[in-house]
């Protein structure tokens, strides 16, 4: 009789393998499902003084009913951790210089930089110096975050299934958010190093042509510092490993006399780098005495950043004042302050020694090759100065009920340098400058590396604030805010004023405005830079074939960067190629090619001809011909069939999953968009790489407030409330954001998707 034991064993093994192959994906799916937050829940939150009710609106936007500010901070901390904990973890690790622990060597450049600056140590010192009420809210927020971590552990978000349970949140971690903002939203120090590098390869004085310049400040020669290429390569760049670009945002307000409702209106749309989820998280908080907060919070922070309360609405734009300087110090002045050990996923730990002079960290140590001239480059930043009271200022702003109280709050916001746009229910509007502004030595304007230390900071009252202008209108779009001749010197570099002038033109079209009109203005896509350049382009000699067709299209174009039109793509191709030709003609291998430099080349100024080989009109003709040729190879031979939106896609990607083939495309968000870097609907692109016109920077949040109505808070964010790719709220605001839709942050949501009840 045959023995059947061996076949039986094979069948069992195959059966076990089959079950395992089924069980593994089912187990993974079950684990992912378990990381999704519940829509209905009763949660014990020890430390609350009274129960808190959270009603979730149709798109997951919470309405928090809390007895007091402390309870509200705990509830917000719980919600942020519930919906955005991995985003908070990424921010925390980035500011601590610990991204390489999870991302590997690709994050090492950013980690070295933040460790050099000591953001984490400075946040701890700032926390110790804060007042008791602000610390109490930071403590309460941390309790809320940690309650969610304790509740779910590594199931708090899908990313932690791989990374392990997140570490506890501490109050000083909330201060890291402002440290990151202060670092990246005022990057003049890098410009100083770029100038010193280019002065070594350009003729005397030519370096100034590459940057917009406050001509009233005079022109000084830039001292050449050769050998800075390695240092610049060691500094993080936006779009690679720096989280934010250096310029951002529109904000405007009209007084009650210019409003259809009789109360002031305010619009704000901060422009930051794109990602999924977006930086902002919408919320409305109600208190029993009628006070409320409605608008945009930032996960990791217990305060409303942009929004309104019952009496006041506010928004921020970057001032572009120069609050960072590079100093040439003798190497003998550098002292070792600490040793940092950076753990690297998949690699050996990296040890770095941090040195500082009296002017700040030695930034030239990022270049591991010694300079050899007995000098070091040290870096002083106003946002790294001790006793930063910005958290206290933001809390005071949340509580403010008048322009006077908003002004007092602005004086406390030490970093970053911002324009705080404010509208008051009583009818007033104002713009206050925040942030410490250096007082420099006589003859030093901070435009290039120097040797003279700062002499303190300008008094807040000396800054060029504006209250209740006679026009009833206030606008800022990162344009120069210091009037010519003003005694407070803020800096000498300012972006072009195209968005600023366009907003003023739109406001001038109507005597009275409403919230819907403000929201429509935020979607305006007309480029004044393009429009002002069209006479030159139309006067160029006519070509043949695709070039002639492109020129015919430009002849009828008004400068609107519409996604469905071909002309914006032609213009963008030309605007990219023209500075490239000028830099190549000047034999500059790499240099900033800003919109301001393009305007200079097209200005007709005699000085610009040097960059064009003597004839900028001829160079423009060549740039247009070459741009059209390149576009024809990419988009086909008929320019009439080209579409700006086909090349100009706004792309929102997960910080980790974007590196996983297939999965990154599955969870990423992408859509054609109008606008460019100089339109009110800002959709800036990085003109390089395989997708040179992809939109990577713009208004991830749009907010409008009508102070006549307690429910008059309109907002939309670019992705959704959730940071979980499987959540229905991962992307459910994306289409509204793309098309200009807004959501009303009313006290009672129009629809409800869930209820959370927190109890002591």
Residue pairs with C-beta under 8 A, 6 or more apart in sequence:
31 155
31 161
32 158
32 161
32 726
33 726
34 155
35 152
35 155
35 156
35 157
35 158
35 160
35 161
35 724
36 724
36 726
36 727
37 82
37 83
37 722
37 724
37 727
38 754
39 56
39 753
39 754
39 755
40 754
40 755
40 756
41 756
41 757
42 756
42 757
42 759
43 78
43 147
43 151
43 756
43 757
43 758
43 759
44 758
44 759
44 760
45 52
45 74
45 75
45 78
45 143
45 144
45 147
45 758
45 759
45 760
46 143
46 147
46 760
47 74
47 140
47 143
47 760
48 71
48 74
48 758
48 759
48 760
49 67
49 68
49 70
49 71
49 760
50 66
50 67
50 68
50 71
50 760
51 757
51 758
51 759
51 760
52 64
52 65
52 66
52 67
52 71
52 72
52 74
52 75
52 757
52 758
53 64
53 65
53 755
53 756
53 757
53 758
54 62
54 63
54 64
54 65
54 75
54 79
54 755
54 756
54 757
54 758
55 62
55 63
55 65
55 748
55 749
55 752
55 754
55 755
56 62
56 63
56 749
56 752
56 753
56 754
56 755
56 756
57 63
57 743
57 749
57 750
57 751
57 752
57 753
58 749
58 750
58 751
58 752
58 753
59 720
59 721
59 729
59 732
59 733
59 743
59 753
60 83
60 720
60 721
60 722
60 727
60 728
60 729
60 732
60 753
61 282
61 283
61 284
61 721
61 743
61 745
61 749
62 79
62 283
62 284
62 756
63 284
63 285
63 286
63 747
63 748
63 749
64 72
64 75
64 76
64 79
64 283
64 284
64 285
64 286
65 286
66 72
66 75
66 285
66 286
66 287
67 287
67 288
68 287
69 137
69 287
70 136
70 137
70 140
71 140
72 285
72 287
73 137
73 138
73 140
73 141
73 144
73 302
74 140
74 141
74 143
74 144
74 147
74 758
75 144
75 758
76 141
76 144
76 283
76 285
76 297
76 302
77 140
77 141
77 142
77 143
77 144
77 145
77 147
77 148
77 169
77 302
78 144
78 145
78 147
78 148
78 758
79 144
79 281
79 283
80 88
80 144
80 145
80 281
80 297
80 299
80 300
81 88
81 144
81 145
81 146
81 147
81 148
81 149
81 156
81 169
82 148
83 281
83 299
83 721
83 722
83 723
83 724
83 729
84 277
84 281
84 299
84 722
84 723
85 145
85 148
85 149
85 156
85 157
85 160
85 166
85 723
86 157
86 158
86 159
86 160
86 723
87 277
87 299
87 300
87 723
88 145
88 169
88 173
88 299
88 300
89 159
89 160
89 163
89 166
90 99
90 655
91 176
91 177
91 180
91 299
91 300
92 98
92 169
92 173
92 176
92 300
93 99
93 101
93 102
94 110
94 114
94 180
94 243
95 114
95 119
95 120
95 123
95 176
95 177
95 179
95 180
96 114
96 119
96 120
96 176
97 110
97 111
97 112
97 113
97 114
97 115
97 119
97 120
97 340
97 342
98 111
98 342
98 343
99 107
99 110
99 111
100 106
100 107
100 108
100 111
100 342
100 343
100 344
100 345
100 350
101 343
101 344
101 345
102 163
102 345
102 656
103 345
103 656
104 344
104 345
104 346
104 347
105 344
105 346
105 347
106 241
107 241
108 342
108 344
108 350
109 234
109 235
109 236
109 241
110 236
110 241
110 242
111 342
112 234
112 342
112 350
112 352
112 366
113 234
113 235
113 236
113 366
114 120
114 183
115 340
115 342
115 352
115 354
116 352
116 354
116 361
116 362
116 363
116 365
116 366
117 183
117 361
117 379
117 381
117 384
118 338
118 354
118 361
118 384
119 176
119 179
119 180
119 183
119 384
120 172
120 176
122 179
122 384
122 386
122 388
123 172
123 173
123 175
123 176
123 179
124 172
125 386
126 172
126 175
126 386
126 387
126 388
126 391
127 135
127 138
127 171
127 172
127 175
129 386
129 387
129 389
130 138
130 389
130 391
130 392
131 392
133 395
134 391
134 392
134 395
135 171
137 302
137 303
137 395
138 171
138 172
138 174
138 175
138 302
138 391
139 171
140 302
141 171
141 174
141 301
141 302
142 168
142 169
142 170
142 171
142 173
142 174
145 169
146 168
146 169
148 156
149 156
149 165
149 166
149 168
149 169
153 160
153 165
154 160
154 161
154 163
154 164
154 165
154 166
155 161
156 165
156 166
157 166
157 723
157 724
158 724
158 725
158 726
159 656
160 166
173 300
174 300
174 301
174 302
174 391
175 388
175 391
176 300
177 298
177 300
177 301
178 301
178 383
178 388
178 390
178 391
178 415
178 416
179 383
179 415
180 243
180 244
181 244
181 415
181 416
182 381
182 382
182 383
182 384
182 390
182 415
182 416
182 435
183 381
183 383
184 238
184 242
184 243
184 244
184 245
184 246
185 244
185 246
185 248
185 318
185 416
185 417
185 418
186 246
186 318
186 320
186 321
186 322
186 323
186 324
186 381
186 382
186 383
186 416
186 417
186 435
187 246
187 324
188 322
188 323
188 324
188 325
188 446
188 491
188 493
189 324
189 325
189 326
189 363
189 379
189 381
190 232
190 235
191 211
191 493
191 592
192 325
192 326
192 446
192 447
192 448
192 449
193 225
193 228
193 231
193 232
193 235
193 326
193 377
193 449
194 232
194 591
194 592
195 207
195 211
195 222
195 447
195 448
196 222
196 223
196 224
196 225
196 228
196 448
196 449
197 225
197 226
197 228
197 229
197 232
198 207
198 210
198 222
198 588
198 591
199 207
199 221
199 222
199 223
199 224
199 225
200 224
200 225
200 226
201 587
201 588
201 589
202 586
202 588
204 221
205 219
205 221
206 586
206 610
207 222
208 219
208 222
209 597
209 600
209 607
209 608
209 611
210 591
210 592
210 594
210 597
211 493
211 592
211 594
211 596
211 597
212 493
212 494
212 495
212 496
212 594
212 596
213 219
213 492
213 493
214 480
214 491
214 492
214 493
214 494
216 484
216 485
217 445
217 489
217 492
220 445
220 447
220 448
222 447
222 448
223 448
223 449
225 449
227 371
230 367
230 369
231 363
231 364
231 366
231 367
231 377
234 366
234 367
235 363
235 366
236 242
238 244
238 245
238 246
238 273
238 686
238 697
239 273
239 686
239 696
243 273
244 272
244 273
245 271
245 272
245 273
245 684
245 697
246 318
247 271
247 318
247 320
247 478
247 495
248 270
248 271
248 272
248 317
248 318
248 478
248 697
249 268
249 269
249 270
249 271
249 315
249 316
249 317
249 318
249 476
249 477
249 478
249 699
250 267
250 268
250 269
250 271
250 317
250 476
250 477
250 499
250 503
250 522
250 680
250 682
250 699
251 266
251 267
251 268
251 269
251 315
251 316
251 317
251 419
251 421
251 475
251 476
251 477
252 266
252 267
252 421
252 473
252 474
252 475
252 476
252 503
252 507
252 518
253 264
253 265
253 266
253 267
253 313
253 421
253 422
253 423
253 429
253 473
253 474
254 264
254 265
254 429
254 472
254 473
254 474
254 507
254 513
255 264
255 423
255 427
255 428
255 429
255 468
255 472
255 473
256 262
256 263
256 264
256 427
257 427
257 472
258 472
258 473
258 507
258 511
258 512
258 513
259 265
259 512
259 513
259 514
259 706
259 708
260 512
260 513
260 514
261 514
261 706
261 707
261 708
261 709
261 712
262 708
263 425
263 427
263 706
263 707
263 708
264 313
264 423
264 424
264 425
264 427
264 428
264 429
264 707
265 423
265 513
265 514
265 515
265 518
265 704
265 705
265 706
265 707
266 308
266 313
266 314
266 315
266 421
266 422
266 423
266 429
266 704
266 705
266 707
267 315
267 518
267 519
267 521
267 522
267 702
267 703
267 704
267 705
268 306
268 314
268 315
268 316
268 317
268 421
268 701
268 702
268 703
268 704
269 315
269 522
269 682
269 699
269 701
269 702
269 703
270 306
270 315
270 316
270 317
270 699
270 700
270 701
271 682
271 684
271 697
271 698
271 699
271 700
272 279
272 697
272 700
273 696
273 697
274 650
274 651
274 652
274 653
274 695
274 696
274 697
274 698
274 700
274 718
275 652
275 653
275 654
275 655
276 652
276 653
276 654
276 667
276 668
276 669
276 719
276 730
276 731
277 719
277 720
277 721
277 722
277 723
277 730
278 652
278 700
278 701
278 717
278 718
278 719
279 298
279 700
279 701
280 296
280 297
280 298
280 305
280 306
280 700
280 701
280 717
281 296
281 297
281 298
281 299
281 717
281 721
282 295
282 296
282 297
282 715
282 717
282 721
282 743
282 745
283 293
283 294
283 295
283 297
283 304
284 292
284 293
284 294
284 713
284 745
284 746
284 747
285 292
285 293
285 294
285 304
286 292
286 747
290 310
291 309
291 310
292 309
292 310
292 710
292 747
293 304
293 307
293 308
293 309
293 398
294 304
294 307
294 308
294 309
294 713
294 745
295 304
295 305
295 306
295 307
295 308
295 703
295 705
295 713
295 715
295 745
296 304
296 305
296 306
296 307
296 701
296 703
296 715
296 717
297 303
297 304
297 305
298 305
301 394
303 391
303 394
303 395
303 397
303 398
304 398
305 316
305 394
306 314
306 315
306 316
306 701
306 703
307 313
307 314
307 703
307 705
307 713
307 715
308 314
308 705
308 707
308 713
309 398
309 399
309 400
309 401
310 401
310 425
310 710
311 400
311 401
311 402
311 424
311 425
311 426
311 707
312 397
312 400
312 401
312 402
312 405
312 406
312 422
312 423
312 424
312 425
312 707
313 422
313 423
313 705
313 707
313 713
314 397
314 406
314 420
314 421
314 422
314 423
315 420
315 421
315 703
316 418
316 419
316 420
316 421
316 434
317 418
317 419
317 421
317 476
317 477
317 478
318 416
318 417
318 418
318 419
318 478
319 417
319 418
319 419
319 433
319 434
319 435
319 478
319 481
319 490
320 417
320 478
320 480
320 490
320 491
320 493
320 494
320 495
321 417
321 433
321 435
321 437
321 481
321 482
321 490
321 491
322 438
322 445
322 446
322 447
322 490
322 491
322 492
322 493
323 381
323 382
323 383
323 415
323 416
323 417
323 435
323 436
323 437
323 438
324 379
324 380
324 381
324 382
324 383
325 359
325 379
325 380
325 438
325 440
325 446
325 449
325 450
325 454
326 363
326 377
326 378
326 379
326 449
326 450
327 357
327 359
327 360
327 377
327 378
327 379
327 380
327 449
327 450
327 451
327 453
328 375
328 376
328 377
328 449
328 450
328 451
329 357
329 358
329 359
329 362
329 375
329 376
329 377
329 378
329 451
330 374
330 375
330 376
331 371
331 374
331 375
331 376
332 374
333 357
333 358
333 376
334 355
334 356
334 357
334 362
334 376
334 378
335 355
335 356
335 357
336 353
336 354
336 355
337 354
337 355
337 356
338 353
338 354
339 351
339 352
339 353
339 354
340 351
340 352
340 353
340 354
341 349
341 350
341 351
342 349
342 350
342 351
342 352
343 349
344 350
352 365
353 365
354 361
354 362
354 365
355 361
355 362
355 365
355 376
356 362
356 378
357 376
357 378
358 453
359 378
359 379
359 380
359 453
360 378
360 379
360 380
360 381
360 384
361 378
361 379
362 376
362 377
362 378
362 379
363 377
363 378
363 379
364 371
364 376
364 377
364 378
365 376
377 449
380 438
380 453
380 454
382 414
382 415
382 417
382 435
382 436
382 437
382 438
382 457
383 414
383 415
383 416
383 435
383 436
385 414
385 415
385 436
387 414
388 414
388 415
389 412
389 413
389 414
390 412
390 413
390 414
390 415
392 412
393 409
393 410
393 411
393 412
393 413
393 414
393 434
394 409
394 413
396 405
396 408
396 409
396 412
397 406
397 409
397 410
397 413
397 420
399 405
399 409
400 406
400 408
400 409
402 424
402 426
403 422
403 424
403 428
403 430
403 467
403 468
406 420
406 422
406 424
406 430
406 432
407 430
407 432
407 465
407 467
410 420
410 432
410 433
410 434
410 460
411 434
411 460
413 420
413 434
413 435
414 434
414 435
414 436
415 435
415 436
416 434
416 435
417 433
417 434
417 435
417 436
417 437
418 433
418 434
418 435
419 431
419 432
419 433
419 434
419 476
419 481
420 431
420 432
420 433
420 434
421 429
421 430
421 431
421 474
421 476
422 429
422 430
422 431
422 432
423 429
423 705
423 707
424 430
424 707
425 707
425 708
428 467
428 468
429 467
429 468
429 469
429 472
429 474
430 465
430 466
430 467
430 468
430 474
431 465
431 466
431 474
431 476
431 481
432 463
432 465
433 463
433 464
433 465
433 481
436 457
436 458
437 457
437 458
437 463
437 488
437 490
438 446
438 454
438 456
438 457
438 458
439 454
439 455
439 456
439 457
439 458
440 446
440 452
440 454
440 455
440 489
441 452
441 453
441 454
441 455
443 452
444 450
444 452
445 489
445 491
445 492
446 491
446 492
447 491
447 492
447 493
458 488
462 487
462 488
463 488
463 490
464 481
464 482
464 483
464 486
464 488
464 490
466 474
473 504
473 507
475 500
475 503
475 504
475 507
476 500
477 497
477 499
477 500
477 503
477 680
478 495
478 499
478 500
479 494
479 495
479 496
479 497
479 499
479 500
480 494
480 497
481 490
482 488
482 489
482 490
495 596
496 529
496 595
496 596
496 599
496 678
498 527
498 528
498 529
498 595
498 678
498 679
499 678
499 679
499 680
499 682
501 528
502 524
502 526
502 528
502 679
502 680
503 521
503 680
506 521
506 524
506 680
507 513
507 521
510 517
514 706
515 704
515 705
515 706
515 712
515 714
518 704
519 702
519 704
519 714
519 740
519 742
520 740
521 680
522 680
522 681
522 699
522 702
522 704
522 740
523 674
523 680
523 681
523 740
524 679
524 680
524 681
525 560
525 561
525 562
525 674
525 675
525 679
525 680
525 681
526 558
526 559
526 560
526 561
526 679
526 680
527 559
527 560
527 561
527 568
527 571
527 675
527 676
527 678
527 679
528 559
528 678
529 575
529 595
529 598
529 599
529 678
530 559
530 561
530 568
530 571
530 575
530 678
531 558
531 559
532 599
533 571
533 599
533 602
534 554
534 557
534 559
536 602
536 604
536 617
536 620
537 551
537 554
537 574
537 620
537 624
538 551
538 554
538 555
539 617
540 551
540 617
540 620
540 621
540 624
541 621
542 548
542 551
543 551
543 625
543 628
545 637
546 628
546 629
546 632
546 637
546 638
546 639
547 624
547 625
547 628
547 629
549 638
549 639
549 640
550 566
550 570
550 624
550 628
550 639
551 624
553 566
553 567
553 570
553 639
553 640
554 567
554 570
554 571
557 565
557 567
557 571
559 571
560 568
560 674
561 568
561 571
561 644
561 674
561 675
561 676
561 679
561 683
562 568
562 644
562 674
563 643
563 644
563 645
563 648
563 672
563 673
563 674
564 643
564 644
564 645
565 643
565 644
566 639
566 640
566 641
566 642
566 643
566 644
567 644
568 644
568 648
568 674
568 676
569 631
569 635
569 642
569 643
569 644
569 646
569 647
569 648
569 693
570 624
570 627
570 628
570 631
570 639
570 642
572 644
572 647
572 648
572 676
572 685
572 693
573 627
573 628
573 630
573 631
574 620
574 623
574 624
574 627
575 595
575 598
576 627
576 687
576 692
577 623
577 624
577 626
577 627
577 630
578 598
578 601
578 602
578 619
578 620
578 623
579 593
579 597
579 598
579 601
580 593
580 623
581 612
581 619
581 622
581 623
581 626
582 597
582 601
582 611
582 612
582 619
583 591
583 593
583 611
585 611
585 612
585 613
585 619
586 610
586 611
593 687
595 677
595 678
600 608
601 608
601 611
601 612
601 616
601 619
601 620
602 608
602 616
602 620
604 616
608 616
609 615
609 616
612 618
612 619
613 619
628 639
631 639
631 642
632 639
634 647
635 641
635 642
635 646
635 647
636 642
643 672
644 672
644 674
645 672
645 673
645 674
646 672
647 691
647 692
647 693
647 694
648 672
648 673
648 674
648 676
648 683
648 685
648 693
648 694
648 695
649 670
649 671
649 672
649 673
649 691
649 694
649 695
650 670
650 671
650 672
650 673
650 683
650 694
650 695
650 698
650 718
650 738
651 668
651 669
651 670
651 694
651 695
651 696
652 668
652 669
652 670
652 718
652 719
652 734
653 664
653 668
654 664
654 667
654 668
654 725
657 663
657 664
657 667
657 725
658 664
658 668
666 725
667 725
667 730
669 718
669 719
669 731
669 734
671 734
671 735
671 738
673 681
673 683
673 695
673 698
673 738
674 681
674 683
675 681
675 682
675 683
675 695
675 698
676 682
676 683
676 684
676 685
677 683
677 684
677 685
677 697
681 698
681 699
682 697
682 698
682 699
683 695
683 697
683 698
684 695
684 696
684 697
684 698
685 692
685 693
685 694
685 695
685 696
685 697
686 692
686 694
686 696
687 693
699 718
700 717
700 718
700 719
701 715
701 716
701 717
701 718
702 715
702 716
702 737
702 742
703 713
703 714
703 715
704 713
704 714
704 715
704 742
705 712
705 713
705 714
706 712
710 747
711 744
711 745
711 746
711 747
713 744
713 745
713 746
714 742
714 743
714 744
714 745
715 742
715 743
715 745
716 733
716 736
716 737
716 741
716 742
716 743
717 733
717 737
718 733
718 734
718 737
719 730
719 731
719 733
719 734
719 737
720 727
720 729
720 730
720 731
720 732
720 733
720 734
721 729
721 733
722 728
722 729
722 730
723 730
724 730
733 743
735 741
736 742
736 743
744 750
